Amino acid sequence: MNLTDTTRIMLDAGIRRLCVISGEAAWAQHQTLNWQQQLTGDWVTVGANPLSAGPHSQPTAMKTLLGREFSHGIFDAREGFNAEAFAALAGTLRAGSWLLLLVPEWQRWATQPDQDSLRWGDSPQAIATPQFVTYLQQLILADPEVWIVRQHPPVRVMDTGQSRPQWQCRAPARQQEILAQLLAMPEGVAVVIAARGRGKSALAGMLAQRCGSALVTAPAKVSTDVLAQFAAPHFHFIAPDALLATETLPGYDWLIIDEAAAIPTPLLRALVLRFPRVLLTTTVQGYEGTGRGFMLKFCAELGNVRHFTLDEPLRWCQNDPLEQWLERAFLFQDEVPSEPVIQPEMTCLTPADWPRFTPQLSAAYRLLAAAHYRTSPLDLRRMMDAPGMQFWLAGNGQGALWLVEEGGLPADLAQAVWAGFRRPRGNLVAQSLAAHAGFTPAATLRSRRISRIAVVASQRRHGLGQALVRAAEQQDDGLDYLSVSFGYTAELAAFWRQCGFTLARIGSQREASSGCYAAMALKGISAAGKQLTAEAHQQLIHDWPFMASFIKVDPGLPLAETLNFTAQDAQNVAGFAWAQRPLEASVPALARLLSRLSAVFPLLGAAVEQQPLTELTARYQLAGRKALIAELRQQAAQALWVWDREKAADLQAFCLAIDPLKN
């Protein structure tokens, strides 16, 4: 059966399929052109270069194509495999579509550097990704629905296009059923959870159109195109932060929050409380992350919540071969609840263990994805091939802990990080403690950062999370300290305190992803790690009376006014004056320095008092932020000279001796 007949059968059956093309550049180009000549309809390309006359997108700009539909797609993965973009492209294809996946020559694919690794590998150069490629190759060869066209060794694996049942889509009926219940709903909150392609945005748009009095918000307006089409003239959008800042609102009956799980929890909670009826929609099992665990936890706090699901796709059939392959490849299925085990065994694995422990590591990834909204196929790629990863698994999938190696930087590189000259890839906590808190040992000592931790719902509050942390701590491999970075809430802070961690830093800005202040905590293991933990905590206590005026959390730190200008303060101010340390990291030390001086530095004092920098730039007639920071650095240097000329000279020499180009 020829390609045209096979495609017609696919359309009647409501299915889409994947074809993998592997070979040399000219050969693969010829194969791709042959497909386009045989099949009519629009073709979209995602890759470095256009391979069709239709729309084209770079993998990192794939969101520009969301909300649109195409007949066929080409994904060029010969230089790098952006897994989220690949899954997103599949979501734009309708029934009867082919997705052509272009990959390197089969035998060298696993050893070829993958340019996409520059996004997630924390390496200065692209790295090979043998675990992920081997895993994909096995899935491609094992699926009889996937067509394979391969040059070396030559193979052409295709099925005969056997007959299938006629597709009868029942998704619209389910949409109308839910819509009727929403329109009749009294005050309260409704939640619609669905995988991509199920029509939840269309349903939200229908609700806005029928009720005529709905306000729409979402993390990004560009993602509401489908909702806007169905809402027609009744589409009224306002961004979440702008909505919260608006004191007086017209009398809307409904607030519709699209992709609600992507909005920071404090902001989401405040929005829900302002409207009589709220519809929350979120995507599960998708490349953006999964919202199911988040929404269930969030809604449990609210009460009076009605839950709805949309299971059947709108643009393809229920058992679509392409969707099923994507779910297997990127582990989009929900985690399977495991039977509880008393005192579960702890197992330590690394990316190299994927071939032998694929079921266990796959279960760990699904568990982490259910617990953390932002977990996506990028994280799966990191788990499989990024250097420095370590995983602790509890029992038969009851808990998972993901750690990332940090630190161990050469002393001169760590000093350049402290001075603000260098920011090597990775080392989130280690670099932050050096660059912001002023502790260079954080970057030279060996550490592991806890990237994710999750425990199945039935096993929570039984100490399993703490047991996972203890197992990682007790591994005798020369580690100096464990670290964790988290959006500060009282609940999370209490958990990490129970695990033996000590608060070391709280950032001055709220994180866009969580709406919380970024906090970092340490657990010392070696003598040097314990000393770093104690010193970092003491520095936080020293700074907190000043920081508490603009960081709106209560970490239980003492608020006694401490104006003692320490040697650590002097060094950090010098790093601001004569190197490139950021202003935000220097403000508490600058405040203590100015409190000791009789001389007045009006601009520097205003900046220390947290007056808006834009206002200071205008007031002092400076040519923008860069000129303002330069003037502040100059005044900080002058203040050090006034404080102690001899010590200032030594500090200046110390800063000027740091070579920003080393390492």
HUCOR-V773732 format. One record per residue. RES is the residue in one letter. OMEGA is omega as a letter, one per 40 degrees, with the letter a starting at -180 (* if undefined). Layout:
BEGIN
res=RES omega=OMEGA
res=RES omega=OMEGA
END
This chain:
BEGIN
res=M omega=a
res=N omega=a
res=L omega=a
res=T omega=a
res=D omega=i
res=T omega=a
res=T omega=i
res=R omega=i
res=I omega=i
res=M omega=i
res=L omega=i
res=D omega=a
res=A omega=i
res=G omega=a
res=I omega=i
res=R omega=a
res=R omega=i
res=L omega=i
res=C omega=a
res=V omega=i
res=I omega=a
res=S omega=i
res=G omega=i
res=E omega=a
res=A omega=a
res=A omega=a
res=W omega=a
res=A omega=i
res=Q omega=i
res=H omega=i
res=Q omega=a
res=T omega=i
res=L omega=i
res=N omega=i
res=W omega=a
res=Q omega=i
res=Q omega=a
res=Q omega=a
res=L omega=i
res=T omega=i
res=G omega=a
res=D omega=i
res=W omega=i
res=V omega=a
res=T omega=i
res=V omega=a
res=G omega=a
res=A omega=a
res=N omega=i
res=P omega=i
res=L omega=i
res=S omega=i
res=A omega=a
res=G omega=a
res=P omega=i
res=H omega=i
res=S omega=i
res=Q omega=a
res=P omega=a
res=T omega=i
res=A omega=a
res=M omega=a
res=K omega=i
res=T omega=a
res=L omega=a
res=L omega=a
res=G omega=i
res=R omega=i
res=E omega=a
res=F omega=i
res=S omega=a
res=H omega=a
res=G omega=i
res=I omega=i
res=F omega=a
res=D omega=a
res=A omega=a
res=R omega=i
res=E omega=a
res=G omega=a
res=F omega=i
res=N omega=a
res=A omega=i
res=E omega=a
res=A omega=i
res=F omega=i
res=A omega=i
res=A omega=i
res=L omega=i
res=A omega=a
res=G omega=i
res=T omega=a
res=L omega=a
res=R omega=a
res=A omega=a
res=G omega=a
res=S omega=i
res=W omega=i
res=L omega=i
res=L omega=i
res=L omega=i
res=L omega=a
res=V omega=i
res=P omega=i
res=E omega=a
res=W omega=a
res=Q omega=a
res=R omega=a
res=W omega=a
res=A omega=a
res=T omega=a
res=Q omega=i
res=P omega=a
res=D omega=a
res=Q omega=i
res=D omega=a
res=S omega=i
res=L omega=i
res=R omega=a
res=W omega=a
res=G omega=a
res=D omega=i
res=S omega=a
res=P omega=i
res=Q omega=i
res=A omega=a
res=I omega=i
res=A omega=a
res=T omega=a
res=P omega=a
res=Q omega=a
res=F omega=a
res=V omega=i
res=T omega=i
res=Y omega=i
res=L omega=a
res=Q omega=i
res=Q omega=i
res=L omega=i
res=I omega=a
res=L omega=a
res=A omega=a
res=D omega=a
res=P omega=i
res=E omega=a
res=V omega=i
res=W omega=a
res=I omega=i
res=V omega=a
res=R omega=a
res=Q omega=a
res=H omega=e
res=P omega=a
res=P omega=i
res=V omega=i
res=R omega=a
res=V omega=i
res=M omega=i
res=D omega=a
res=T omega=a
res=G omega=a
res=Q omega=a
res=S omega=a
res=R omega=i
res=P omega=i
res=Q omega=a
res=W omega=i
res=Q omega=a
res=C omega=i
res=R omega=a
res=A omega=a
res=P omega=i
res=A omega=i
res=R omega=i
res=Q omega=a
res=Q omega=i
res=E omega=i
res=I omega=a
res=L omega=i
res=A omega=i
res=Q omega=i
res=L omega=a
res=L omega=i
res=A omega=a
res=M omega=i
res=P omega=a
res=E omega=a
res=G omega=a
res=V omega=i
res=A omega=a
res=V omega=i
res=V omega=a
res=I omega=a
res=A omega=i
res=A omega=a
res=R omega=i
res=G omega=a
res=R omega=i
res=G omega=a
res=K omega=i
res=S omega=i
res=A omega=i
res=L omega=i
res=A omega=i
res=G omega=i
res=M omega=i
res=L omega=i
res=A omega=a
res=Q omega=a
res=R omega=a
res=C omega=i
res=G omega=a
res=S omega=a
res=A omega=i
res=L omega=a
res=V omega=i
res=T omega=a
res=A omega=i
res=P omega=i
res=A omega=a
res=K omega=a
res=V omega=a
res=S omega=a
res=T omega=a
res=D omega=a
res=V omega=i
res=L omega=a
res=A omega=a
res=Q omega=a
res=F omega=i
res=A omega=i
res=A omega=a
res=P omega=a
res=H omega=i
res=F omega=i
res=H omega=a
res=F omega=i
res=I omega=a
res=A omega=a
res=P omega=a
res=D omega=i
res=A omega=i
res=L omega=a
res=L omega=a
res=A omega=a
res=T omega=a
res=E omega=a
res=T omega=a
res=L omega=i
res=P omega=a
res=G omega=i
res=Y omega=i
res=D omega=a
res=W omega=i
res=L omega=i
res=I omega=i
res=I omega=a
res=D omega=a
res=E omega=a
res=A omega=a
res=A omega=i
res=A omega=a
res=I omega=a
res=P omega=a
res=T omega=a
res=P omega=i
res=L omega=a
res=L omega=a
res=R omega=a
res=A omega=i
res=L omega=a
res=V omega=a
res=L omega=a
res=R omega=a
res=F omega=a
res=P omega=i
res=R omega=a
res=V omega=i
res=L omega=i
res=L omega=i
res=T omega=i
res=T omega=a
res=T omega=i
res=V omega=i
res=Q omega=a
res=G omega=a
res=Y omega=i
res=E omega=a
res=G omega=a
res=T omega=a
res=G omega=a
res=R omega=a
res=G omega=i
res=F omega=a
res=M omega=i
res=L omega=i
res=K omega=a
res=F omega=a
res=C omega=i
res=A omega=i
res=E omega=a
res=L omega=a
res=G omega=i
res=N omega=a
res=V omega=i
res=R omega=a
res=H omega=i
res=F omega=i
res=T omega=i
res=L omega=a
res=D omega=a
res=E omega=i
res=P omega=i
res=L omega=a
res=R omega=i
res=W omega=a
res=C omega=a
res=Q omega=a
res=N omega=a
res=D omega=a
res=P omega=a
res=L omega=i
res=E omega=a
res=Q omega=i
res=W omega=i
res=L omega=i
res=E omega=i
res=R omega=a
res=A omega=a
res=F omega=i
res=L omega=a
res=F omega=a
res=Q omega=i
res=D omega=i
res=E omega=i
res=V omega=a
res=P omega=a
res=S omega=i
res=E omega=a
res=P omega=i
res=V omega=i
res=I omega=a
res=Q omega=a
res=P omega=i
res=E omega=i
res=M omega=a
res=T omega=i
res=C omega=a
res=L omega=i
res=T omega=i
res=P omega=a
res=A omega=a
res=D omega=a
res=W omega=a
res=P omega=a
res=R omega=a
res=F omega=a
res=T omega=a
res=P omega=a
res=Q omega=a
res=L omega=i
res=S omega=i
res=A omega=i
res=A omega=i
res=Y omega=a
res=R omega=i
res=L omega=i
res=L omega=i
res=A omega=i
res=A omega=a
res=A omega=a
res=H omega=a
res=Y omega=a
res=R omega=i
res=T omega=a
res=S omega=i
res=P omega=i
res=L omega=i
res=D omega=i
res=L omega=i
res=R omega=i
res=R omega=i
res=M omega=a
res=M omega=a
res=D omega=a
res=A omega=i
res=P omega=i
res=G omega=i
res=M omega=i
res=Q omega=a
res=F omega=i
res=W omega=a
res=L omega=a
res=A omega=i
res=G omega=a
res=N omega=i
res=G omega=a
res=Q omega=a
res=G omega=a
res=A omega=i
res=L omega=a
res=W omega=a
res=L omega=a
res=V omega=i
res=E omega=i
res=E omega=i
res=G omega=a
res=G omega=a
res=L omega=i
res=P omega=a
res=A omega=a
res=D omega=i
res=L omega=i
res=A omega=i
res=Q omega=i
res=A omega=i
res=V omega=i
res=W omega=a
res=A omega=i
res=G omega=a
res=F omega=a
res=R omega=i
res=R omega=i
res=P omega=a
res=R omega=i
res=G omega=i
res=N omega=a
res=L omega=a
res=V omega=a
res=A omega=i
res=Q omega=a
res=S omega=i
res=L omega=i
res=A omega=a
res=A omega=a
res=H omega=a
res=A omega=i
res=G omega=a
res=F omega=i
res=T omega=i
res=P omega=i
res=A omega=a
res=A omega=a
res=T omega=i
res=L omega=i
res=R omega=a
res=S omega=i
res=R omega=i
res=R omega=i
res=I omega=a
res=S omega=a
res=R omega=i
res=I omega=a
res=A omega=i
res=V omega=i
res=V omega=a
res=A omega=a
res=S omega=a
res=Q omega=a
res=R omega=a
res=R omega=i
res=H omega=i
res=G omega=a
res=L omega=i
res=G omega=i
res=Q omega=i
res=A omega=i
res=L omega=i
res=V omega=i
res=R omega=i
res=A omega=i
res=A omega=a
res=E omega=a
res=Q omega=i
res=Q omega=a
res=D omega=i
res=D omega=i
res=G omega=a
res=L omega=i
res=D omega=i
res=Y omega=i
res=L omega=i
res=S omega=i
res=V omega=i
res=S omega=a
res=F omega=i
res=G omega=a
res=Y omega=i
res=T omega=a
res=A omega=a
res=E omega=i
res=L omega=i
res=A omega=i
res=A omega=i
res=F omega=a
res=W omega=i
res=R omega=i
res=Q omega=i
res=C omega=i
res=G omega=i
res=F omega=i
res=T omega=a
res=L omega=a
res=A omega=a
res=R omega=i
res=I omega=a
res=G omega=a
res=S omega=a
res=Q omega=i
res=R omega=i
res=E omega=i
res=A omega=a
res=S omega=a
res=S omega=a
res=G omega=a
res=C omega=i
res=Y omega=i
res=A omega=i
res=A omega=i
res=M omega=a
res=A omega=a
res=L omega=i
res=K omega=a
res=G omega=i
res=I omega=i
res=S omega=i
res=A omega=i
res=A omega=i
res=G omega=i
res=K omega=i
res=Q omega=i
res=L omega=a
res=T omega=a
res=A omega=a
res=E omega=i
res=A omega=i
res=H omega=i
res=Q omega=i
res=Q omega=i
res=L omega=i
res=I omega=a
res=H omega=a
res=D omega=a
res=W omega=i
res=P omega=i
res=F omega=a
res=M omega=a
res=A omega=a
res=S omega=a
res=F omega=i
res=I omega=a
res=K omega=i
res=V omega=i
res=D omega=a
res=P omega=i
res=G omega=i
res=L omega=a
res=P omega=a
res=L omega=i
res=A omega=a
res=E omega=i
res=T omega=a
res=L omega=i
res=N omega=a
res=F omega=a
res=T omega=i
res=A omega=i
res=Q omega=i
res=D omega=a
res=A omega=i
res=Q omega=a
res=N omega=i
res=V omega=i
res=A omega=i
res=G omega=i
res=F omega=a
res=A omega=a
res=W omega=i
res=A omega=a
res=Q omega=i
res=R omega=a
res=P omega=i
res=L omega=a
res=E omega=a
res=A omega=a
res=S omega=a
res=V omega=a
res=P omega=i
res=A omega=i
res=L omega=i
res=A omega=i
res=R omega=i
res=L omega=a
res=L omega=a
res=S omega=a
res=R omega=a
res=L omega=i
res=S omega=i
res=A omega=a
res=V omega=i
res=F omega=a
res=P omega=a
res=L omega=a
res=L omega=i
res=G omega=i
res=A omega=i
res=A omega=i
res=V omega=i
res=E omega=i
res=Q omega=i
res=Q omega=a
res=P omega=a
res=L omega=i
res=T omega=i
res=E omega=i
res=L omega=i
res=T omega=a
res=A omega=a
res=R omega=a
res=Y omega=i
res=Q omega=i
res=L omega=a
res=A omega=i
res=G omega=a
res=R omega=a
res=K omega=i
res=A omega=i
res=L omega=a
res=I omega=i
res=A omega=i
res=E omega=i
res=L omega=i
res=R omega=a
res=Q omega=i
res=Q omega=i
res=A omega=i
res=A omega=i
res=Q omega=i
res=A omega=i
res=L omega=i
res=W omega=i
res=V omega=a
res=W omega=a
res=D omega=a
res=R omega=a
res=E omega=i
res=K omega=i
res=A omega=i
res=A omega=i
res=D omega=a
res=L omega=i
res=Q omega=i
res=A omega=i
res=F omega=a
res=C omega=a
res=L omega=a
res=A omega=a
res=I omega=a
res=D omega=a
res=P omega=a
res=L omega=a
res=K omega=i
res=N omega=*
END
